[in-house]
Amino acid sequence: MAAPNWRCALTLATELLSQAKAHARIDHDDEDDTLTQMLATALADVAHAAAYDLPATLAELPADLAFAACDQFSLLYDNRGGATERDRPLGLSLAASRICARYRGVSLGEPEVEA
């Protein structure tokens, strides 16, 4: 899996921004350029963690990965700026981690037994 395509991430972020802002309860348009960059970063984080190549359009992105990106965006937005390094969470949000694990085939259950 190569690094996520930044151009695709920016295109998807532009299409997904209003949904991500609603998820994060952001009701202003003052920072849309910065928020688009933050959402593109969240999309790239999720795509990398899920070992998934980002598609060219939002219609081709699975809904659960779009939700994971919105949740990751919300985590990044909530923890921007003023938080100290010690207080900032590392990695993906819990929801994004669980969704990405399904794409990687991670399981916490019993190993499959061959018949």
N, CA, C and O atoms as a GROMACS GRO file, in nm:
protein
  460
    1MET      N    1   0.085  -0.118   0.000
    1MET     CA    2   0.000   0.000   0.000
    1MET      C    3   0.088   0.123   0.000
    1MET      O    4   0.167   0.145   0.092
    2ALA      N    5   0.075   0.202  -0.102
    2ALA     CA    6   0.149   0.327  -0.112
    2ALA      C    7   0.082   0.433  -0.024
    2ALA      O    8  -0.030   0.415   0.024
    3ALA      N    9   0.154   0.542  -0.003
    3ALA     CA   10   0.096   0.652   0.073
    3ALA      C   11  -0.029   0.703   0.000
    3ALA      O   12  -0.032   0.704  -0.123
    4PRO      N   13  -0.130   0.746   0.075
    4PRO     CA   14  -0.252   0.796   0.011
    4PRO      C   15  -0.224   0.913  -0.083
    4PRO      O   16  -0.138   0.996  -0.055
    5ASN      N   17  -0.297   0.918  -0.192
    5ASN     CA   18  -0.283   1.024  -0.291
    5ASN      C   19  -0.341   1.153  -0.234
    5ASN      O   20  -0.461   1.162  -0.208
    6TRP      N   21  -0.255   1.254  -0.214
    6TRP     CA   22  -0.298   1.379  -0.152
    6TRP      C   23  -0.400   1.453  -0.239
    6TRP      O   24  -0.492   1.514  -0.187
    7ARG      N   25  -0.383   1.447  -0.371
    7ARG     CA   26  -0.477   1.516  -0.460
    7ARG      C   27  -0.617   1.455  -0.445
    7ARG      O   28  -0.716   1.528  -0.439
    8CYS      N   29  -0.625   1.323  -0.439
    8CYS     CA   30  -0.755   1.257  -0.417
    8CYS      C   31  -0.811   1.295  -0.280
    8CYS      O   32  -0.931   1.319  -0.267
    9ALA      N   33  -0.725   1.299  -0.179
    9ALA     CA   34  -0.770   1.336  -0.044
    9ALA      C   35  -0.828   1.476  -0.042
    9ALA      O   36  -0.930   1.499   0.022
   10LEU      N   37  -0.764   1.570  -0.112
   10LEU     CA   38  -0.815   1.708  -0.116
   10LEU      C   39  -0.947   1.716  -0.191
   10LEU      O   40  -1.038   1.789  -0.149
   11THR      N   41  -0.959   1.642  -0.301
   11THR     CA   42  -1.084   1.641  -0.377
   11THR      C   43  -1.197   1.585  -0.293
   11THR      O   44  -1.306   1.643  -0.288
   12LEU      N   45  -1.171   1.473  -0.226
   12LEU     CA   46  -1.273   1.412  -0.140
   12LEU      C   47  -1.308   1.504  -0.023
   12LEU      O   48  -1.424   1.514   0.016
   13ALA      N   49  -1.207   1.570   0.034
   13ALA     CA   50  -1.230   1.660   0.148
   13ALA      C   51  -1.322   1.774   0.108
   13ALA      O   52  -1.408   1.815   0.186
   14THR      N   53  -1.304   1.826  -0.011
   14THR     CA   54  -1.390   1.935  -0.059
   14THR      C   55  -1.534   1.887  -0.069
   14THR      O   56  -1.626   1.961  -0.034
   15GLU      N   57  -1.554   1.764  -0.117
   15GLU     CA   58  -1.688   1.709  -0.132
   15GLU      C   59  -1.751   1.671   0.003
   15GLU      O   60  -1.873   1.676   0.019
   16LEU      N   61  -1.668   1.632   0.099
   16LEU     CA   62  -1.716   1.580   0.227
   16LEU      C   63  -1.722   1.686   0.338
   16LEU      O   64  -1.769   1.658   0.448
   17LEU      N   65  -1.675   1.807   0.310
   17LEU     CA   66  -1.659   1.908   0.415
   17LEU      C   67  -1.788   1.940   0.490
   17LEU      O   68  -1.786   1.947   0.612
   18SER      N   69  -1.898   1.959   0.421
   18SER     CA   70  -2.022   1.997   0.492
   18SER      C   71  -2.067   1.885   0.586
   18SER      O   72  -2.115   1.912   0.696
   19GLN      N   73  -2.051   1.761   0.544
   19GLN     CA   74  -2.087   1.647   0.630
   19GLN      C   75  -1.994   1.640   0.752
   19GLN      O   76  -2.039   1.614   0.863
   20ALA      N   77  -1.865   1.662   0.730
   20ALA     CA   78  -1.769   1.657   0.840
   20ALA      C   79  -1.793   1.771   0.938
   20ALA      O   80  -1.782   1.752   1.060
   21LYS      N   81  -1.825   1.890   0.887
   21LYS     CA   82  -1.854   2.003   0.976
   21LYS      C   83  -1.979   1.976   1.059
   21LYS      O   84  -1.983   2.011   1.177
   22ALA      N   85  -2.079   1.915   1.001
   22ALA     CA   86  -2.200   1.880   1.077
   22ALA      C   87  -2.165   1.779   1.186
   22ALA      O   88  -2.215   1.789   1.298
   23HIS      N   89  -2.080   1.680   1.154
   23HIS     CA   90  -2.040   1.579   1.252
   23HIS      C   91  -1.965   1.643   1.369
   23HIS      O   92  -1.983   1.604   1.484
   24ALA      N   93  -1.881   1.742   1.338
   24ALA     CA   94  -1.801   1.808   1.441
   24ALA      C   95  -1.875   1.927   1.504
   24ALA      O   96  -1.821   1.994   1.592
   25ARG      N   97  -1.998   1.952   1.458
   25ARG     CA   98  -2.080   2.063   1.507
   25ARG      C   99  -2.013   2.198   1.487
   25ARG      O  100  -2.009   2.282   1.577
   26ILE      N  101  -1.961   2.217   1.366
   26ILE     CA  102  -1.900   2.344   1.326
   26ILE      C  103  -2.002   2.417   1.240
   26ILE      O  104  -2.044   2.365   1.137
   27ASP      N  105  -2.041   2.536   1.282
   27ASP     CA  106  -2.147   2.606   1.208
   27ASP      C  107  -2.102   2.737   1.144
   27ASP      O  108  -2.185   2.822   1.112
   28HIS      N  109  -1.972   2.756   1.127
   28HIS     CA  110  -1.921   2.876   1.062
   28HIS      C  111  -1.840   2.838   0.939
   28HIS      O  112  -1.796   2.724   0.924
   29ASP      N  113  -1.821   2.934   0.851
   29ASP     CA  114  -1.747   2.910   0.727
   29ASP      C  115  -1.614   2.984   0.724
   29ASP      O  116  -1.546   2.988   0.621
   30ASP      N  117  -1.575   3.043   0.836
   30ASP     CA  118  -1.455   3.127   0.841
   30ASP      C  119  -1.327   3.051   0.808
   30ASP      O  120  -1.236   3.108   0.747
   31GLU      N  121  -1.319   2.926   0.846
   31GLU     CA  122  -1.194   2.850   0.834
   31GLU      C  123  -1.204   2.737   0.731
   31GLU      O  124  -1.129   2.640   0.741
   32ASP      N  125  -1.291   2.747   0.633
   32ASP     CA  126  -1.314   2.635   0.543
   32ASP      C  127  -1.187   2.585   0.472
   32ASP      O  128  -1.173   2.465   0.451
   33ASP      N  129  -1.097   2.674   0.435
   33ASP     CA  130  -0.973   2.629   0.370
   33ASP      C  131  -0.889   2.544   0.465
   33ASP      O  132  -0.838   2.439   0.426
   34THR      N  133  -0.875   2.591   0.588
   34THR     CA  134  -0.800   2.516   0.689
   34THR      C  135  -0.870   2.384   0.722
   34THR      O  136  -0.805   2.281   0.736
   35LEU      N  137  -1.002   2.389   0.735
   35LEU     CA  138  -1.078   2.268   0.766
   35LEU      C  139  -1.069   2.166   0.653
   35LEU      O  140  -1.066   2.045   0.680
   36THR      N  141  -1.064   2.212   0.530
   36THR     CA  142  -1.049   2.121   0.417
   36THR      C  143  -0.914   2.049   0.424
   36THR      O  144  -0.907   1.929   0.398
   37GLN      N  145  -0.810   2.121   0.459
   37GLN     CA  146  -0.677   2.060   0.477
   37GLN      C  147  -0.680   1.958   0.590
   37GLN      O  148  -0.622   1.850   0.579
   38MET      N  149  -0.746   1.993   0.700
   38MET     CA  150  -0.756   1.903   0.814
   38MET      C  151  -0.834   1.777   0.777
   38MET      O  152  -0.796   1.667   0.816
   39LEU      N  153  -0.942   1.792   0.701
   39LEU     CA  154  -1.021   1.678   0.658
   39LEU      C  155  -0.943   1.592   0.559
   39LEU      O  156  -0.952   1.469   0.564
   40ALA      N  157  -0.866   1.652   0.471
   40ALA     CA  158  -0.782   1.575   0.378
   40ALA      C  159  -0.680   1.492   0.456
   40ALA      O  160  -0.653   1.377   0.420
   41THR      N  161  -0.626   1.550   0.562
   41THR     CA  162  -0.533   1.476   0.648
   41THR      C  163  -0.604   1.359   0.715
   41THR      O  164  -0.549   1.249   0.722
   42ALA      N  165  -0.724   1.383   0.764
   42ALA     CA  166  -0.802   1.275   0.827
   42ALA      C  167  -0.832   1.164   0.727
   42ALA      O  168  -0.823   1.046   0.760
   43LEU      N  169  -0.869   1.202   0.604
   43LEU     CA  170  -0.894   1.102   0.499
   43LEU      C  171  -0.769   1.020   0.471
   43LEU      O  172  -0.777   0.898   0.457
   44ALA      N  173  -0.655   1.086   0.461
   44ALA     CA  174  -0.529   1.015   0.436
   44ALA      C  175  -0.494   0.922   0.552
   44ALA      O  176  -0.449   0.810   0.531
   45ASP      N  177  -0.516   0.968   0.676
   45ASP     CA  178  -0.491   0.884   0.794
   45ASP      C  179  -0.577   0.758   0.790
   45ASP      O  180  -0.528   0.647   0.813
   46VAL      N  181  -0.705   0.777   0.761
   46VAL     CA  182  -0.798   0.664   0.758
   46VAL      C  183  -0.764   0.568   0.644
   46VAL      O  184  -0.762   0.447   0.663
   47ALA      N  185  -0.735   0.623   0.526
   47ALA     CA  186  -0.701   0.538   0.412
   47ALA      C  187  -0.576   0.456   0.440
   47ALA      O  188  -0.569   0.338   0.406
   48HIS      N  189  -0.477   0.519   0.501
   48HIS     CA  190  -0.353   0.448   0.532
   48HIS      C  191  -0.379   0.338   0.636
   48HIS      O  192  -0.332   0.225   0.620
   49ALA      N  193  -0.453   0.371   0.740
   49ALA     CA  194  -0.480   0.272   0.845
   49ALA      C  195  -0.564   0.156   0.794
   49ALA      O  196  -0.551   0.043   0.842
   50ALA      N  197  -0.651   0.183   0.698
   50ALA     CA  198  -0.737   0.078   0.642
   50ALA      C  199  -0.671   0.005   0.526
   50ALA      O  200  -0.728  -0.090   0.472
   51ALA      N  201  -0.552   0.049   0.485
   51ALA     CA  202  -0.485  -0.006   0.367
   51ALA      C  203  -0.578   0.000   0.247
   51ALA      O  204  -0.596  -0.099   0.175
   52TYR      N  205  -0.638   0.117   0.227
   52TYR     CA  206  -0.739   0.139   0.123
   52TYR      C  207  -0.695   0.252   0.032
   52TYR      O  208  -0.656   0.358   0.081
   53ASP      N  209  -0.699   0.232  -0.098
   53ASP     CA  210  -0.665   0.338  -0.192
   53ASP      C  211  -0.784   0.432  -0.207
   53ASP      O  212  -0.895   0.388  -0.237
   54LEU      N  213  -0.761   0.560  -0.187
   54LEU     CA  214  -0.869   0.657  -0.199
   54LEU      C  215  -0.920   0.665  -0.342
   54LEU      O  216  -0.840   0.670  -0.436
   55PRO      N  217  -1.052   0.666  -0.359
   55PRO     CA  218  -1.109   0.678  -0.493
   55PRO      C  219  -1.106   0.824  -0.540
   55PRO      O  220  -1.072   0.914  -0.464
   56ALA      N  221  -1.143   0.844  -0.665
   56ALA     CA  222  -1.142   0.979  -0.722
   56ALA      C  223  -1.264   1.061  -0.680
   56ALA      O  224  -1.257   1.184  -0.679
   57THR      N  225  -1.375   0.995  -0.645
   57THR     CA  226  -1.497   1.068  -0.608
   57THR      C  227  -1.555   1.016  -0.478
   57THR      O  228  -1.530   0.903  -0.437
   58LEU      N  229  -1.631   1.102  -0.414
   58LEU     CA  230  -1.695   1.065  -0.288
   58LEU      C  231  -1.795   0.952  -0.306
   58LEU      O  232  -1.814   0.870  -0.216
   59ALA      N  233  -1.860   0.946  -0.421
   59ALA     CA  234  -1.958   0.839  -0.448
   59ALA      C  235  -1.894   0.701  -0.443
   59ALA      O  236  -1.961   0.601  -0.416
   60GLU      N  237  -1.763   0.694  -0.470
   60GLU     CA  238  -1.693   0.565  -0.470
   60GLU      C  239  -1.633   0.530  -0.333
   60GLU      O  240  -1.585   0.418  -0.314
   61LEU      N  241  -1.636   0.622  -0.239
   61LEU     CA  242  -1.581   0.598  -0.106
   61LEU      C  243  -1.686   0.528  -0.021
   61LEU      O  244  -1.798   0.578  -0.008
   62PRO      N  245  -1.653   0.412   0.037
   62PRO     CA  246  -1.752   0.344   0.122
   62PRO      C  247  -1.800   0.435   0.235
   62PRO      O  248  -1.723   0.512   0.291
   63ALA      N  249  -1.927   0.425   0.267
   63ALA     CA  250  -1.989   0.513   0.367
   63ALA      C  251  -1.922   0.500   0.503
   63ALA      O  252  -1.908   0.600   0.575
   64ASP      N  253  -1.880   0.379   0.540
   64ASP     CA  254  -1.816   0.364   0.672
   64ASP      C  255  -1.680   0.433   0.676
   64ASP      O  256  -1.641   0.485   0.781
   65LEU      N  257  -1.606   0.434   0.565
   65LEU     CA  258  -1.479   0.506   0.563
   65LEU      C  259  -1.501   0.657   0.563
   65LEU      O  260  -1.421   0.730   0.620
   66ALA      N  261  -1.607   0.703   0.499
   66ALA     CA  262  -1.641   0.846   0.503
   66ALA      C  263  -1.674   0.886   0.647
   66ALA      O  264  -1.631   0.991   0.694
   67PHE      N  265  -1.750   0.800   0.718
   67PHE     CA  266  -1.781   0.829   0.858
   67PHE      C  267  -1.653   0.828   0.942
   67PHE      O  268  -1.634   0.915   1.027
   68ALA      N  269  -1.565   0.732   0.918
   68ALA     CA  270  -1.438   0.724   0.992
   68ALA      C  271  -1.357   0.852   0.971
   68ALA      O  272  -1.298   0.904   1.066
   69ALA      N  273  -1.354   0.902   0.848
   69ALA     CA  274  -1.281   1.025   0.819
   69ALA      C  275  -1.345   1.144   0.891
   69ALA      O  276  -1.274   1.231   0.943
   70CYS      N  277  -1.477   1.149   0.894
   70CYS     CA  278  -1.546   1.258   0.965
   70CYS      C  279  -1.517   1.252   1.115
   70CYS      O  280  -1.498   1.355   1.179
   71ASP      N  281  -1.514   1.131   1.170
   71ASP     CA  282  -1.486   1.116   1.313
   71ASP      C  283  -1.340   1.154   1.344
   71ASP      O  284  -1.313   1.218   1.445
   72GLN      N  285  -1.249   1.114   1.257
   72GLN     CA  286  -1.108   1.152   1.274
   72GLN      C  287  -1.091   1.303   1.261
   72GLN      O  288  -1.015   1.363   1.337
   73PHE      N  289  -1.160   1.363   1.166
   73PHE     CA  290  -1.159   1.508   1.148
   73PHE      C  291  -1.207   1.576   1.277
   73PHE      O  292  -1.147   1.674   1.322
   74SER      N  293  -1.313   1.525   1.335
   74SER     CA  294  -1.367   1.582   1.458
   74SER      C  295  -1.264   1.575   1.571
   74SER      O  296  -1.249   1.670   1.648
   75LEU      N  297  -1.194   1.463   1.580
   75LEU     CA  298  -1.090   1.447   1.682
   75LEU      C  299  -0.978   1.549   1.659
   75LEU      O  300  -0.932   1.613   1.753
   76LEU      N  301  -0.935   1.564   1.534
   76LEU     CA  302  -0.830   1.660   1.502
   76LEU      C  303  -0.876   1.803   1.533
   76LEU      O  304  -0.799   1.883   1.587
   77TYR      N  305  -1.000   1.835   1.498
   77TYR     CA  306  -1.053   1.970   1.522
   77TYR      C  307  -1.063   1.998   1.672
   77TYR      O  308  -1.024   2.105   1.718
   78ASP      N  309  -1.116   1.904   1.746
   78ASP     CA  310  -1.134   1.924   1.890
   78ASP      C  311  -1.001   1.939   1.965
   78ASP      O  312  -0.997   2.000   2.071
   79ASN      N  313  -0.894   1.882   1.910
   79ASN     CA  314  -0.765   1.882   1.980
   79ASN      C  315  -0.660   1.969   1.913
   79ASN      O  316  -0.540   1.949   1.933
   80ARG      N  317  -0.704   2.065   1.835
   80ARG     CA  318  -0.610   2.156   1.770
   80ARG      C  319  -0.562   2.260   1.869
   80ARG      O  320  -0.626   2.286   1.971
   81GLY      N  321  -0.450   2.318   1.838
   81GLY     CA  322  -0.404   2.436   1.912
   81GLY      C  323  -0.373   2.417   2.057
   81GLY      O  324  -0.276   2.349   2.091
   82GLY      N  325  -0.452   2.476   2.144
   82GLY     CA  326  -0.422   2.495   2.285
   82GLY      C  327  -0.389   2.374   2.370
   82GLY      O  328  -0.330   2.391   2.477
   83ALA      N  329  -0.424   2.255   2.329
   83ALA     CA  330  -0.395   2.138   2.413
   83ALA      C  331  -0.244   2.116   2.421
   83ALA      O  332  -0.171   2.143   2.326
   84THR      N  333  -0.200   2.067   2.536
   84THR     CA  334  -0.058   2.037   2.549
   84THR      C  335  -0.027   1.905   2.480
   84THR      O  336  -0.117   1.826   2.453
   85GLU      N  337   0.098   1.884   2.451
   85GLU     CA  338   0.141   1.761   2.384
   85GLU      C  339   0.096   1.638   2.462
   85GLU      O  340   0.058   1.536   2.404
   86ARG      N  341   0.100   1.646   2.593
   86ARG     CA  342   0.063   1.533   2.678
   86ARG      C  343  -0.087   1.503   2.671
   86ARG      O  344  -0.128   1.388   2.685
   87ASP      N  345  -0.169   1.607   2.650
   87ASP     CA  346  -0.314   1.590   2.648
   87ASP      C  347  -0.369   1.547   2.514
   87ASP      O  348  -0.482   1.500   2.506
   88ARG      N  349  -0.290   1.564   2.407
   88ARG     CA  350  -0.339   1.532   2.273
   88ARG      C  351  -0.344   1.382   2.251
   88ARG      O  352  -0.247   1.312   2.282
   89PRO      N  353  -0.455   1.332   2.199
   89PRO     CA  354  -0.459   1.189   2.168
   89PRO      C  355  -0.373   1.159   2.046
   89PRO      O  356  -0.360   1.241   1.956
   90LEU      N  357  -0.315   1.042   2.046
   90LEU     CA  358  -0.233   0.999   1.933
   90LEU      C  359  -0.312   0.902   1.848
   90LEU      O  360  -0.393   0.825   1.900
   91GLY      N  361  -0.291   0.905   1.719
   91GLY     CA  362  -0.352   0.807   1.631
   91GLY      C  363  -0.495   0.840   1.594
   91GLY      O  364  -0.538   0.955   1.597
   92LEU      N  365  -0.568   0.735   1.558
   92LEU     CA  366  -0.705   0.749   1.510
   92LEU      C  367  -0.805   0.757   1.624
   92LEU      O  368  -0.777   0.713   1.736
   93SER      N  369  -0.921   0.812   1.594
   93SER     CA  370  -1.031   0.809   1.690
   93SER      C  371  -1.073   0.663   1.709
   93SER      O  372  -1.039   0.577   1.627
   94LEU      N  373  -1.145   0.636   1.814
   94LEU     CA  374  -1.187   0.498   1.841
   94LEU      C  375  -1.273   0.443   1.729
   94LEU      O  376  -1.253   0.330   1.685
   95ALA      N  377  -1.370   0.521   1.682
   95ALA     CA  378  -1.457   0.474   1.574
   95ALA      C  379  -1.377   0.449   1.446
   95ALA      O  380  -1.396   0.347   1.381
   96ALA      N  381  -1.287   0.541   1.412
   96ALA     CA  382  -1.206   0.523   1.291
   96ALA      C  383  -1.117   0.400   1.304
   96ALA      O  384  -1.099   0.327   1.206
   97SER      N  385  -1.061   0.377   1.421
   97SER     CA  386  -0.977   0.259   1.442
   97SER      C  387  -1.053   0.129   1.419
   97SER      O  388  -1.003   0.037   1.354
   98ARG      N  389  -1.172   0.123   1.472
   98ARG     CA  390  -1.252   0.000   1.458
   98ARG      C  391  -1.294  -0.023   1.313
   98ARG      O  392  -1.293  -0.136   1.265
   99ILE      N  393  -1.331   0.084   1.244
   99ILE     CA  394  -1.370   0.071   1.103
   99ILE      C  395  -1.250   0.030   1.018
   99ILE      O  396  -1.262  -0.060   0.934
  100CYS      N  397  -1.137   0.091   1.040
  100CYS     CA  398  -1.016   0.058   0.962
  100CYS      C  399  -0.971  -0.085   0.988
  100CYS      O  400  -0.920  -0.152   0.898
  101ALA      N  401  -0.988  -0.133   1.110
  101ALA     CA  402  -0.949  -0.270   1.143
  101ALA      C  403  -1.026  -0.371   1.058
  101ALA      O  404  -0.970  -0.473   1.020
  102ARG      N  405  -1.151  -0.343   1.029
  102ARG     CA  406  -1.229  -0.434   0.943
  102ARG      C  407  -1.169  -0.444   0.804
  102ARG      O  408  -1.169  -0.551   0.744
  103TYR      N  409  -1.117  -0.333   0.754
  103TYR     CA  410  -1.057  -0.334   0.619
  103TYR      C  411  -0.923  -0.406   0.618
  103TYR      O  412  -0.883  -0.464   0.517
  104ARG      N  413  -0.854  -0.404   0.730
  104ARG     CA  414  -0.726  -0.474   0.739
  104ARG      C  415  -0.744  -0.620   0.776
  104ARG      O  416  -0.649  -0.698   0.770
  105GLY      N  417  -0.866  -0.658   0.813
  105GLY     CA  418  -0.891  -0.797   0.850
  105GLY      C  419  -0.848  -0.830   0.992
  105GLY      O  420  -0.826  -0.946   1.024
  106VAL      N  421  -0.837  -0.729   1.077
  106VAL     CA  422  -0.799  -0.751   1.216
  106VAL      C  423  -0.918  -0.808   1.291
  106VAL      O  424  -1.030  -0.759   1.277
  107SER      N  425  -0.893  -0.911   1.370
  107SER     CA  426  -1.000  -0.972   1.448
  107SER      C  427  -0.949  -1.002   1.588
  107SER      O  428  -0.834  -1.038   1.607
  108LEU      N  429  -1.036  -0.986   1.684
  108LEU     CA  430  -1.000  -1.019   1.822
  108LEU      C  431  -1.062  -1.152   1.864
  108LEU      O  432  -1.046  -1.195   1.979
  109GLY      N  433  -1.131  -1.216   1.773
  109GLY     CA  434  -1.198  -1.342   1.802
  109GLY      C  435  -1.104  -1.460   1.793
  109GLY      O  436  -0.983  -1.445   1.775
  110GLU      N  437  -1.162  -1.576   1.804
  110GLU     CA  438  -1.087  -1.700   1.793
  110GLU      C  439  -1.034  -1.719   1.652
  110GLU      O  440  -1.100  -1.681   1.556
  111PRO      N  441  -0.916  -1.776   1.638
  111PRO     CA  442  -0.865  -1.800   1.504
  111PRO      C  443  -0.951  -1.902   1.432
  111PRO      O  444  -1.007  -1.994   1.493
  112GLU      N  445  -0.961  -1.884   1.302
  112GLU     CA  446  -1.042  -1.977   1.222
  112GLU      C  447  -0.972  -2.113   1.216
  112GLU      O  448  -0.850  -2.121   1.198
  113VAL      N  449  -1.050  -2.218   1.229
  113VAL     CA  450  -0.997  -2.354   1.223
  113VAL      C  451  -1.033  -2.412   1.089
  113VAL      O  452  -1.150  -2.411   1.049
  114GLU      N  453  -0.933  -2.465   1.019
  114GLU     CA  454  -0.960  -2.525   0.890
  114GLU      C  455  -1.026  -2.660   0.907
  114GLU      O  456  -0.986  -2.738   0.994
  115ALA      N  457  -1.128  -2.688   0.826
  115ALA     CA  458  -1.200  -2.815   0.838
  115ALA      C  459  -1.132  -2.925   0.760
  115ALA      O  460  -1.181  -3.038   0.759
   0.00000   0.00000   0.00000
